[in-house]
Amino acid sequence: MTPQTAPVRLDPAAPRPQESVRTDRLSLRPVRRSDQGLIELYAGRREVAEMTTAIPHPLPPGSTDAFVTRCLSGESNETVWVMDASEAGLGELVGVISLTQMDRAQAEIGYWVAPVVWNTGLATEALRALMQANPLGNSHIFGTVFQDNPASARVLTNAGFDYIGEAEAFCVARGAIVPQWTYIRHMA
């Protein structure tokens, strides 16, 4: 591609202000354009995508760029943090955690972690820190996990979420409706 025909980036000069949250091993920080490669590497894995409702597998061309652009635009009801474990020597991006704002000061938590750090407690650490910080000032936060993902259910219960029932959701990567467990955390 020649410079004359190169696409023009329309990202904002500075992303909207977003609070970072620190733990012993993680920095939960806003998404950067430079995170795109690692997001695509990990979210593009079947075992990651199949445990989320929205990540397709395989990832279509441009989908990660669109996700990062949406995060940087500040025009979404979803606030996304990167789980950055570089200070602990584990990688600049080992997962993503988000809060999707709902009405009445409620939100839904979503997260995924790279398979390389599964069973290390990083997801629980990130979730606990985000709940303690409560950066959006929510009164209640909901979480759902597929019933064939008990490790993710433990992450929620270890972070103070209570089980409230069952549901179903369509999983894009599986192309099927999958049973879920639903959880809630009442914020102080």
ZATI-926062 format. One record per residue: residue number from 0; residue in three letters; chain; x, y, z of N, C-alpha, C in turn. Coordinates in nm, 3 decimals, decimal comma, m for minus. Example, Ala and Ser with C-alpha at 12.3 -4.5 7.8 and 13.67 -1.06 7.14 Angstrom:
BEGIN
SITE	0	ALA	A	1,319	m0,569	0,780	1,230	m0,450	0,780	1,320	m0,330	0,780
SITE	1	SER	A	1,285	m0,225	0,708	1,367	m0,106	0,714	1,290	0,003	0,787
This chain:
BEGIN
SITE	0	MET	A	0,085	m0,117	0,000	0,000	0,000	0,000	0,090	0,124	0,000
SITE	1	THR	A	0,063	0,212	m0,090	0,143	0,334	m0,096	0,089	0,435	0,004
SITE	2	PRO	A	0,172	0,528	0,045	0,124	0,629	0,141	0,002	0,705	0,091
SITE	3	GLN	A	m0,012	0,720	m0,040	m0,126	0,794	m0,094	m0,257	0,718	m0,074
SITE	4	THR	A	m0,253	0,585	m0,064	m0,376	0,506	m0,052	m0,391	0,441	0,085
SITE	5	ALA	A	m0,302	0,473	0,176	m0,311	0,414	0,310	m0,436	0,463	0,381
SITE	6	PRO	A	m0,501	0,375	0,459	m0,621	0,420	0,531	m0,587	0,527	0,633
SITE	7	VAL	A	m0,683	0,613	0,658	m0,667	0,720	0,754	m0,732	0,678	0,884
SITE	8	ARG	A	m0,659	0,683	0,995	m0,714	0,645	1,125	m0,797	0,761	1,178
SITE	9	LEU	A	m0,915	0,731	1,224	m1,003	0,833	1,278	m1,020	0,818	1,428
SITE	10	ASP	A	m0,924	0,751	1,494	m0,929	0,736	1,639	m0,919	0,873	1,704
SITE	11	PRO	A	m0,981	0,888	1,821	m0,966	1,017	1,890	m0,820	1,037	1,929
SITE	12	ALA	A	m0,780	1,163	1,938	m0,642	1,194	1,976	m0,610	1,138	2,114
SITE	13	ALA	A	m0,705	1,140	2,203	m0,687	1,083	2,337	m0,814	1,010	2,376
SITE	14	PRO	A	m0,800	0,885	2,422	m0,921	0,813	2,463	m0,986	0,880	2,583
SITE	15	ARG	A	m1,115	0,849	2,605	m1,186	0,908	2,719	m1,115	0,870	2,849
SITE	16	PRO	A	m1,123	0,955	2,949	m1,059	0,924	3,076	m1,115	0,794	3,134
SITE	17	GLN	A	m1,026	0,710	3,180	m1,065	0,582	3,237	m0,970	0,547	3,349
SITE	18	GLU	A	m1,026	0,514	3,463	m0,946	0,481	3,580	m0,872	0,349	3,559
SITE	19	SER	A	m0,743	0,348	3,591	m0,666	0,223	3,594	m0,673	0,167	3,735
SITE	20	VAL	A	m0,663	0,036	3,745	m0,671	m0,033	3,874	m0,549	m0,123	3,886
SITE	21	ARG	A	m0,482	m0,119	4,001	m0,361	m0,198	4,020	m0,383	m0,307	4,124
SITE	22	THR	A	m0,317	m0,421	4,101	m0,314	m0,531	4,197	m0,167	m0,567	4,217
SITE	23	ASP	A	m0,143	m0,673	4,292	m0,005	m0,716	4,313	0,063	m0,756	4,182
SITE	24	ARG	A	m0,012	m0,822	4,094	0,049	m0,873	3,970	m0,004	m0,808	3,843
SITE	25	LEU	A	m0,106	m0,727	3,855	m0,172	m0,673	3,735	m0,189	m0,522	3,740
SITE	26	SER	A	m0,195	m0,467	3,621	m0,246	m0,331	3,604	m0,364	m0,345	3,509
SITE	27	LEU	A	m0,482	m0,307	3,555	m0,599	m0,303	3,468	m0,600	m0,164	3,408
SITE	28	ARG	A	m0,568	m0,155	3,282	m0,551	m0,026	3,216	m0,637	m0,019	3,091
SITE	29	PRO	A	m0,659	0,102	3,039	m0,736	0,115	2,916	m0,668	0,044	2,798
SITE	30	VAL	A	m0,747	0,007	2,702	m0,697	m0,055	2,580	m0,614	0,046	2,501
SITE	31	ARG	A	m0,506	m0,002	2,441	m0,422	0,080	2,352	m0,428	0,020	2,212
SITE	32	ARG	A	m0,402	0,100	2,114	m0,396	0,049	1,976	m0,292	m0,063	1,966
SITE	33	SER	A	m0,182	m0,052	2,039	m0,075	m0,153	2,033	m0,116	m0,288	2,092
SITE	34	ASP	A	m0,230	m0,296	2,160	m0,277	m0,423	2,216	m0,342	m0,513	2,110
SITE	35	GLN	A	m0,368	m0,458	1,995	m0,444	m0,529	1,894	m0,387	m0,667	1,860
SITE	36	GLY	A	m0,257	m0,678	1,844	m0,196	m0,805	1,805	m0,218	m0,915	1,910
SITE	37	LEU	A	m0,198	m0,882	2,038	m0,216	m0,982	2,142	m0,362	m1,015	2,165
SITE	38	ILE	A	m0,450	m0,917	2,149	m0,594	m0,947	2,159	m0,631	m1,047	2,050
SITE	39	GLU	A	m0,585	m1,022	1,930	m0,616	m1,112	1,819	m0,555	m1,250	1,841
SITE	40	LEU	A	m0,434	m1,256	1,894	m0,367	m1,383	1,919	m0,446	m1,469	2,018
SITE	41	TYR	A	m0,485	m1,409	2,131	m0,553	m1,487	2,235	m0,702	m1,502	2,212
SITE	42	ALA	A	m0,771	m1,394	2,177	m0,916	m1,404	2,155	m0,948	m1,487	2,031
SITE	43	GLY	A	m0,852	m1,499	1,941	m0,871	m1,579	1,822	m0,861	m1,729	1,845
SITE	44	ARG	A	m0,823	m1,769	1,964	m0,812	m1,912	1,995	m0,951	m1,968	2,023
SITE	45	ARG	A	m0,977	m2,085	1,970	m1,108	m2,147	1,983	m1,148	m2,164	2,129
SITE	46	GLU	A	m1,055	m2,210	2,216	m1,089	m2,237	2,356	m1,124	m2,109	2,432
SITE	47	VAL	A	m1,079	m1,995	2,386	m1,117	m1,867	2,446	m1,251	m1,821	2,389
SITE	48	ALA	A	m1,262	m1,817	2,258	m1,384	m1,767	2,191	m1,506	m1,848	2,232
SITE	49	GLU	A	m1,494	m1,978	2,247	m1,609	m2,063	2,279	m1,660	m2,046	2,421
SITE	50	MET	A	m1,589	m1,974	2,504	m1,636	m1,947	2,640	m1,694	m1,808	2,654
SITE	51	THR	A	m1,709	m1,736	2,541	m1,771	m1,604	2,540	m1,895	m1,608	2,450
SITE	52	THR	A	m1,981	m1,512	2,467	m2,098	m1,505	2,380	m2,066	m1,436	2,248
SITE	53	ALA	A	m1,975	m1,339	2,248	m1,962	m1,249	2,134	m1,839	m1,267	2,045
SITE	54	ILE	A	m1,738	m1,340	2,089	m1,617	m1,352	2,007	m1,638	m1,464	1,905
SITE	55	PRO	A	m1,630	m1,432	1,775	m1,645	m1,536	1,673	m1,517	m1,618	1,657
SITE	56	HIS	A	m1,531	m1,738	1,606	m1,413	m1,818	1,571	m1,439	m1,885	1,438
SITE	57	PRO	A	m1,348	m1,868	1,344	m1,229	m1,783	1,349	m1,268	m1,635	1,346
SITE	58	LEU	A	m1,173	m1,554	1,394	m1,198	m1,409	1,394	m1,201	m1,358	1,249
SITE	59	PRO	A	m1,304	m1,287	1,212	m1,307	m1,229	1,077	m1,201	m1,119	1,064
SITE	60	PRO	A	m1,150	m1,099	0,944	m1,053	m0,991	0,924	m1,111	m0,857	0,968
SITE	61	GLY	A	m1,033	m0,782	1,041	m1,074	m0,649	1,083	m1,154	m0,644	1,212
SITE	62	SER	A	m1,192	m0,758	1,267	m1,277	m0,756	1,387	m1,202	m0,705	1,510
SITE	63	THR	A	m1,076	m0,739	1,522	m0,998	m0,691	1,637	m0,974	m0,541	1,624
SITE	64	ASP	A	m0,945	m0,496	1,504	m0,928	m0,352	1,480	m1,057	m0,278	1,516
SITE	65	ALA	A	m1,171	m0,333	1,477	m1,299	m0,269	1,508	m1,323	m0,266	1,659
SITE	66	PHE	A	m1,288	m0,374	1,729	m1,303	m0,379	1,875	m1,218	m0,272	1,942
SITE	67	VAL	A	m1,091	m0,264	1,905	m1,000	m0,166	1,964	m1,048	m0,025	1,932
SITE	68	THR	A	m1,090	m0,002	1,810	m1,141	0,130	1,771	m1,262	0,168	1,855
SITE	69	ARG	A	m1,354	0,072	1,876	m1,472	0,099	1,960	m1,430	0,131	2,103
SITE	70	CYS	A	m1,334	0,058	2,157	m1,285	0,085	2,293	m1,226	0,225	2,304
SITE	71	LEU	A	m1,153	0,265	2,203	m1,088	0,396	2,206	m1,184	0,511	2,179
SITE	72	SER	A	m1,295	0,482	2,115	m1,388	0,588	2,076	m1,464	0,647	2,194
SITE	73	GLY	A	m1,487	0,566	2,298	m1,566	0,613	2,411	m1,713	0,624	2,379
SITE	74	GLU	A	m1,756	0,566	2,267	m1,895	0,576	2,225	m1,975	0,449	2,252
SITE	75	SER	A	m1,929	0,368	2,344	m1,995	0,242	2,375	m2,037	0,242	2,522
SITE	76	ASN	A	m2,134	0,159	2,555	m2,172	0,146	2,696	m2,084	0,043	2,767
SITE	77	GLU	A	m1,982	m0,005	2,697	m1,889	m0,102	2,754	m1,755	m0,032	2,783
SITE	78	THR	A	m1,707	m0,050	2,906	m1,575	0,002	2,944	m1,483	m0,118	2,956
SITE	79	VAL	A	m1,372	m0,116	2,884	m1,283	m0,232	2,873	m1,147	m0,199	2,931
SITE	80	TRP	A	m1,095	m0,293	3,011	m0,960	m0,284	3,066	m0,879	m0,403	3,016
SITE	81	VAL	A	m0,752	m0,378	2,990	m0,656	m0,484	2,957	m0,593	m0,531	3,087
SITE	82	MET	A	m0,581	m0,662	3,103	m0,507	m0,719	3,216	m0,360	m0,722	3,175
SITE	83	ASP	A	m0,285	m0,625	3,224	m0,143	m0,609	3,190	m0,061	m0,664	3,306
SITE	84	ALA	A	0,013	m0,772	3,279	0,094	m0,836	3,383	0,243	m0,822	3,353
SITE	85	SER	A	0,281	m0,720	3,279	0,420	m0,704	3,240	0,512	m0,681	3,360
SITE	86	GLU	A	0,464	m0,612	3,463	0,549	m0,589	3,581	0,575	m0,717	3,658
SITE	87	ALA	A	0,488	m0,818	3,640	0,508	m0,948	3,704	0,581	m1,044	3,611
SITE	88	GLY	A	0,623	m0,994	3,495	0,696	m1,076	3,399	0,609	m1,176	3,324
SITE	89	LEU	A	0,479	m1,151	3,317	0,388	m1,247	3,254	0,335	m1,202	3,119
SITE	90	GLY	A	0,354	m1,081	3,081	0,306	m1,035	2,950	0,230	m0,905	2,960
SITE	91	GLU	A	0,239	m0,828	2,853	0,175	m0,697	2,848	0,024	m0,707	2,841
SITE	92	LEU	A	m0,026	m0,819	2,786	m0,169	m0,841	2,779	m0,194	m0,990	2,804
SITE	93	VAL	A	m0,261	m1,020	2,914	m0,292	m1,160	2,946	m0,443	m1,183	2,953
SITE	94	GLY	A	m0,520	m1,080	2,923	m0,665	m1,093	2,923	m0,731	m0,957	2,912
SITE	95	VAL	A	m0,864	m0,963	2,908	m0,946	m0,843	2,897	m1,061	m0,858	2,995
SITE	96	ILE	A	m1,099	m0,748	3,060	m1,213	m0,747	3,151	m1,294	m0,622	3,121
SITE	97	SER	A	m1,426	m0,635	3,126	m1,509	m0,521	3,089	m1,634	m0,512	3,175
SITE	98	LEU	A	m1,688	m0,393	3,179	m1,818	m0,368	3,241	m1,908	m0,305	3,136
SITE	99	THR	A	m2,022	m0,367	3,112	m2,121	m0,312	3,021	m2,230	m0,248	3,106
SITE	100	GLN	A	m2,241	m0,117	3,094	m2,335	m0,042	3,176	m2,478	m0,072	3,135
SITE	101	MET	A	m2,563	m0,097	3,235	m2,705	m0,119	3,215	m2,779	m0,002	3,281
SITE	102	ASP	A	m2,910	m0,012	3,294	m2,983	0,095	3,361	m2,982	0,073	3,512
SITE	103	ARG	A	m3,030	0,171	3,588	m3,040	0,166	3,734	m2,908	0,133	3,803
SITE	104	ALA	A	m2,799	0,191	3,755	m2,666	0,175	3,816	m2,623	0,029	3,824
SITE	105	GLN	A	m2,657	m0,048	3,721	m2,618	m0,188	3,714	m2,525	m0,208	3,595
SITE	106	ALA	A	m2,446	m0,314	3,601	m2,355	m0,346	3,491	m2,341	m0,497	3,481
SITE	107	GLU	A	m2,290	m0,540	3,367	m2,257	m0,681	3,349	m2,107	m0,693	3,328
SITE	108	ILE	A	m2,046	m0,785	3,402	m1,902	m0,809	3,391	m1,877	m0,911	3,279
SITE	109	GLY	A	m1,771	m0,892	3,208	m1,725	m0,988	3,108	m1,574	m0,995	3,114
SITE	110	TYR	A	m1,519	m1,112	3,089	m1,374	m1,126	3,092	m1,332	m1,252	3,018
SITE	111	TRP	A	m1,208	m1,249	2,973	m1,141	m1,369	2,924	m0,994	m1,354	2,955
SITE	112	VAL	A	m0,927	m1,466	2,974	m0,783	m1,464	2,999	m0,715	m1,558	2,900
SITE	113	ALA	A	m0,592	m1,527	2,869	m0,513	m1,608	2,777	m0,490	m1,747	2,837
SITE	114	PRO	A	m0,499	m1,851	2,756	m0,477	m1,987	2,808	m0,344	m2,004	2,880
SITE	115	VAL	A	m0,244	m1,927	2,842	m0,112	m1,939	2,905	m0,116	m1,905	3,054
SITE	116	VAL	A	m0,216	m1,831	3,100	m0,227	m1,795	3,242	m0,351	m1,854	3,309
SITE	117	TRP	A	m0,413	m1,952	3,245	m0,526	m2,019	3,311	m0,479	m2,085	3,439
SITE	118	ASN	A	m0,563	m2,086	3,538	m0,537	m2,149	3,668	m0,423	m2,084	3,746
SITE	119	THR	A	m0,400	m1,955	3,722	m0,298	m1,882	3,798	m0,360	m1,785	3,898
SITE	120	GLY	A	m0,492	m1,770	3,897	m0,560	m1,677	3,986	m0,566	m1,535	3,935
SITE	121	LEU	A	m0,514	m1,510	3,815	m0,513	m1,372	3,763	m0,654	m1,320	3,735
SITE	122	ALA	A	m0,743	m1,404	3,685	m0,879	m1,358	3,657	m0,949	m1,319	3,787
SITE	123	THR	A	m0,933	m1,400	3,891	m0,993	m1,368	4,021	m0,933	m1,240	4,077
SITE	124	GLU	A	m0,803	m1,225	4,065	m0,735	m1,105	4,113	m0,787	m0,981	4,041
SITE	125	ALA	A	m0,803	m0,990	3,909	m0,853	m0,876	3,831	m0,997	m0,844	3,870
SITE	126	LEU	A	m1,079	m0,946	3,883	m1,220	m0,924	3,915	m1,237	m0,865	4,055
SITE	127	ARG	A	m1,164	m0,917	4,151	m1,172	m0,862	4,287	m1,131	m0,715	4,290
SITE	128	ALA	A	m1,022	m0,684	4,220	m0,973	m0,545	4,219	m1,074	m0,452	4,153
SITE	129	LEU	A	m1,134	m0,497	4,043	m1,232	m0,413	3,975	m1,356	m0,393	4,061
SITE	130	MET	A	m1,397	m0,497	4,133	m1,513	m0,485	4,221	m1,483	m0,391	4,338
SITE	131	GLN	A	m1,363	m0,399	4,391	m1,325	m0,310	4,501	m1,321	m0,165	4,455
SITE	132	ALA	A	m1,268	m0,142	4,336	m1,259	m0,005	4,283	m1,396	0,048	4,240
SITE	133	ASN	A	m1,481	m0,040	4,191	m1,614	m0,002	4,142	m1,607	0,130	4,063
SITE	134	PRO	A	m1,528	0,131	3,954	m1,501	0,257	3,884	m1,622	0,325	3,821
SITE	135	LEU	A	m1,729	0,251	3,797	m1,848	0,311	3,737	m1,956	0,341	3,840
SITE	136	GLY	A	m1,926	0,315	3,966	m2,021	0,344	4,073	m2,149	0,262	4,066
SITE	137	ASN	A	m2,137	0,136	4,030	m2,253	0,049	4,017	m2,306	0,002	4,151
SITE	138	SER	A	m2,438	m0,022	4,157	m2,499	m0,078	4,278	m2,505	m0,231	4,271
SITE	139	HIS	A	m2,515	m0,285	4,150	m2,520	m0,429	4,129	m2,442	m0,463	4,002
SITE	140	ILE	A	m2,371	m0,574	4,006	m2,300	m0,621	3,887	m2,338	m0,767	3,864
SITE	141	PHE	A	m2,377	m0,796	3,742	m2,415	m0,931	3,703	m2,302	m0,998	3,628
SITE	142	GLY	A	m2,299	m1,130	3,633	m2,205	m1,207	3,554	m2,271	m1,335	3,510
SITE	143	THR	A	m2,238	m1,381	3,390	m2,288	m1,509	3,342	m2,170	m1,590	3,289
SITE	144	VAL	A	m2,179	m1,721	3,306	m2,077	m1,811	3,252	m2,148	m1,933	3,194
SITE	145	PHE	A	m2,089	m1,989	3,091	m2,144	m2,111	3,036	m2,127	m2,224	3,136
SITE	146	GLN	A	m2,225	m2,312	3,141	m2,223	m2,419	3,242	m2,110	m2,519	3,220
SITE	147	ASP	A	m2,050	m2,522	3,103	m1,935	m2,610	3,081	m1,802	m2,539	3,110
SITE	148	ASN	A	m1,810	m2,428	3,183	m1,691	m2,352	3,221	m1,691	m2,327	3,372
SITE	149	PRO	A	m1,679	m2,433	3,452	m1,683	m2,415	3,597	m1,569	m2,331	3,653
SITE	150	ALA	A	m1,456	m2,326	3,584	m1,344	m2,243	3,631	m1,385	m2,095	3,633
SITE	151	SER	A	m1,459	m2,052	3,532	m1,504	m1,913	3,529	m1,610	m1,886	3,634
SITE	152	ALA	A	m1,690	m1,987	3,664	m1,789	m1,973	3,773	m1,718	m1,955	3,907
SITE	153	ARG	A	m1,607	m2,027	3,927	m1,529	m2,011	4,051	m1,468	m1,872	4,060
SITE	154	VAL	A	m1,428	m1,815	3,947	m1,375	m1,679	3,947	m1,481	m1,584	4,003
SITE	155	LEU	A	m1,605	m1,599	3,958	m1,712	m1,511	4,005	m1,739	m1,532	4,154
SITE	156	THR	A	m1,753	m1,656	4,197	m1,783	m1,680	4,339	m1,666	m1,639	4,428
SITE	157	ASN	A	m1,543	m1,658	4,382	m1,426	m1,614	4,460	m1,419	m1,462	4,472
SITE	158	ALA	A	m1,486	m1,391	4,381	m1,487	m1,245	4,384	m1,614	m1,190	4,449
SITE	159	GLY	A	m1,687	m1,277	4,519	m1,802	m1,230	4,596	m1,935	m1,229	4,524
SITE	160	PHE	A	m1,945	m1,295	4,411	m2,072	m1,304	4,339	m2,154	m1,420	4,394
SITE	161	ASP	A	m2,286	m1,403	4,394	m2,379	m1,506	4,439	m2,456	m1,560	4,320
SITE	162	TYR	A	m2,477	m1,691	4,320	m2,553	m1,758	4,215	m2,700	m1,719	4,227
SITE	163	ILE	A	m2,764	m1,684	4,113	m2,906	m1,649	4,118	m2,993	m1,729	4,021
SITE	164	GLY	A	m2,934	m1,808	3,934	m3,018	m1,889	3,845	m2,952	m1,928	3,715
SITE	165	GLU	A	m3,033	m1,991	3,631	m2,985	m2,039	3,503	m3,047	m1,957	3,390
SITE	166	ALA	A	m2,980	m1,958	3,278	m3,028	m1,888	3,159	m2,967	m1,957	3,038
SITE	167	GLU	A	m2,987	m1,899	2,923	m2,925	m1,946	2,800	m2,878	m1,824	2,721
SITE	168	ALA	A	m2,775	m1,845	2,640	m2,728	m1,738	2,553	m2,672	m1,799	2,427
SITE	169	PHE	A	m2,678	m1,723	2,319	m2,620	m1,769	2,194	m2,471	m1,744	2,196
SITE	170	CYS	A	m2,393	m1,844	2,162	m2,247	m1,834	2,153	m2,211	m1,826	2,006
SITE	171	VAL	A	m2,155	m1,714	1,963	m2,121	m1,693	1,823	m2,017	m1,796	1,776
SITE	172	ALA	A	m1,915	m1,823	1,857	m1,810	m1,917	1,816	m1,862	m2,059	1,801
SITE	173	ARG	A	m1,957	m2,098	1,883	m2,013	m2,233	1,875	m2,129	m2,241	1,776
SITE	174	GLY	A	m2,189	m2,126	1,748	m2,306	m2,124	1,661	m2,424	m2,196	1,723
SITE	175	ALA	A	m2,437	m2,183	1,856	m2,541	m2,257	1,927	m2,584	m2,181	2,053
SITE	176	ILE	A	m2,703	m2,216	2,101	m2,750	m2,166	2,229	m2,690	m2,255	2,337
SITE	177	VAL	A	m2,632	m2,191	2,439	m2,559	m2,263	2,543	m2,617	m2,227	2,680
SITE	178	PRO	A	m2,638	m2,328	2,767	m2,688	m2,298	2,902	m2,585	m2,221	2,984
SITE	179	GLN	A	m2,635	m2,128	3,066	m2,548	m2,044	3,149	m2,591	m2,048	3,294
SITE	180	TRP	A	m2,498	m2,012	3,381	m2,528	m1,980	3,520	m2,519	m1,829	3,533
SITE	181	THR	A	m2,609	m1,770	3,612	m2,612	m1,626	3,631	m2,578	m1,592	3,776
SITE	182	TYR	A	m2,499	m1,487	3,794	m2,451	m1,445	3,926	m2,475	m1,296	3,944
SITE	183	ILE	A	m2,478	m1,253	4,069	m2,490	m1,110	4,101	m2,399	m1,076	4,216
SITE	184	ARG	A	m2,350	m0,953	4,212	m2,276	m0,901	4,328	m2,339	m0,768	4,365
SITE	185	HIS	A	m2,381	m0,759	4,490	m2,436	m0,633	4,543	m2,317	m0,550	4,591
SITE	186	MET	A	m2,303	m0,432	4,536	m2,189	m0,346	4,568	m2,220	m0,264	4,692
SITE	187	ALA	A	m2,118	m0,239	4,773	m2,137	m0,162	4,896	m2,161	m0,017	4,864
